[in-house]
Amino acid sequence: MSARHRAPAPPAQHRPRLPRVGRFAWRDVRNGPAITVMVLAGIGLAYVAVAPRHWLRGVLLMALAMAVASLLRVLLPASKAGLLAVRSRVVDSVWYAGVAAAMLVLGLWLRASGRT
């Protein structure tokens, strides 16, 4: 029997990878909307902090939420990033980090200038 007449080998069985016990792996995050809700909750907390006239605290919380969004967009693939994935990974993460930096700089600059 020649190699041409042999039956093809059956495909190898792939077992699903289970997450390691006691260790969190970002690739195992299955719920993309939960990531978006987490970032939006940070922004919501910032709005709550602004209410009693602590605007700088609110701006810093918003900047932190945007920085977390940037970090999550870098770490998570598009299929698991939920609504954080709008464009390519690089563009999204740079955009979120840029917004966070701009909010941080402008908030601190307004505080230092005494215009509020």
C-alpha positions in Angstrom: 0.0 0.0 0.0 1.5 3.3 -1.0 1.3 6.6 0.8 -1.2 7.8 -1.7 -3.7 5.1 -0.8 -3.6 5.4 2.9 -6.6 6.8 4.8 -6.1 10.2 6.2 -5.4 10.4 9.9 -8.3 11.5 12.1 -8.1 15.0 13.3 -6.5 15.4 16.8 -9.0 15.9 19.5 -8.6 19.3 21.1 -9.6 19.7 24.7 -10.8 23.1 25.9 -8.2 24.9 28.0 -9.4 25.4 31.5 -8.2 28.5 33.5 -5.6 27.9 36.1 -6.9 27.6 39.6 -6.0 30.6 41.8 -4.7 32.7 39.0 -6.6 35.1 36.8 -5.9 35.1 33.1 -7.1 37.9 31.0 -7.6 35.7 28.0 -10.3 33.7 30.0 -12.6 36.7 30.4 -15.7 35.6 28.6 -18.1 38.4 29.1 -17.2 41.5 27.0 -20.1 43.6 28.2 -18.9 43.3 31.8 -15.7 45.0 30.8 -17.7 47.9 29.3 -19.9 48.1 32.3 -16.9 48.3 34.6 -15.4 51.2 32.7 -18.8 53.0 32.6 -19.2 52.4 36.4 -15.9 54.2 36.9 -17.2 57.2 34.9 -20.5 57.1 36.8 -18.6 57.2 40.1 -16.7 60.3 38.7 -20.0 62.0 38.1 -21.2 61.2 41.6 -17.9 62.7 43.0 -18.5 65.9 41.1 -22.0 66.4 42.6 -20.8 67.7 46.0 -18.5 70.3 44.4 -15.4 68.1 44.3 -14.9 68.6 40.6 -11.2 67.7 40.6 -11.8 64.4 42.3 -14.4 63.7 39.5 -12.0 64.6 36.8 -9.3 62.4 38.2 -11.7 59.5 38.5 -12.8 59.9 34.9 -9.2 60.0 33.8 -8.5 56.9 35.8 -11.5 55.1 34.1 -10.2 56.1 30.7 -6.7 54.8 31.6 -8.2 51.5 32.7 -10.2 51.4 29.4 -6.9 51.9 27.6 -5.2 49.1 29.5 -8.0 46.7 29.0 -8.1 47.4 25.3 -4.4 46.6 25.1 -4.8 43.4 27.1 -8.0 42.0 25.7 -8.6 40.8 22.2 -11.4 42.5 20.2 -13.8 39.6 20.6 -13.6 39.9 24.4 -13.3 43.7 24.8 -16.9 44.4 24.2 -17.8 48.0 23.3 -14.3 49.1 24.1 -13.3 47.7 20.7 -14.3 50.3 18.1 -11.3 50.6 15.9 -8.0 48.8 15.8 -6.4 47.9 19.1 -3.6 50.5 18.7 -5.9 53.3 17.7 -8.4 52.5 20.5 -5.7 52.2 23.2 -3.9 55.4 22.1 -7.2 57.3 22.0 -8.3 56.2 25.5 -4.8 57.0 26.9 -4.8 60.3 25.2 -8.2 61.3 26.6 -7.1 60.2 30.1 -3.9 62.3 29.8 -5.8 65.3 28.5 -8.3 65.1 31.3 -5.6 64.8 33.9 -3.5 67.6 32.6 -6.5 70.0 32.1 -7.9 69.2 35.5 -4.7 69.8 37.3 -3.9 72.9 35.2 -7.3 74.4 36.1 -6.8 73.7 39.7 -3.3 75.2 39.7 -4.4 78.3 37.8 -7.1 79.1 40.4 -9.8 79.7 37.8 -12.4 77.5 39.5 
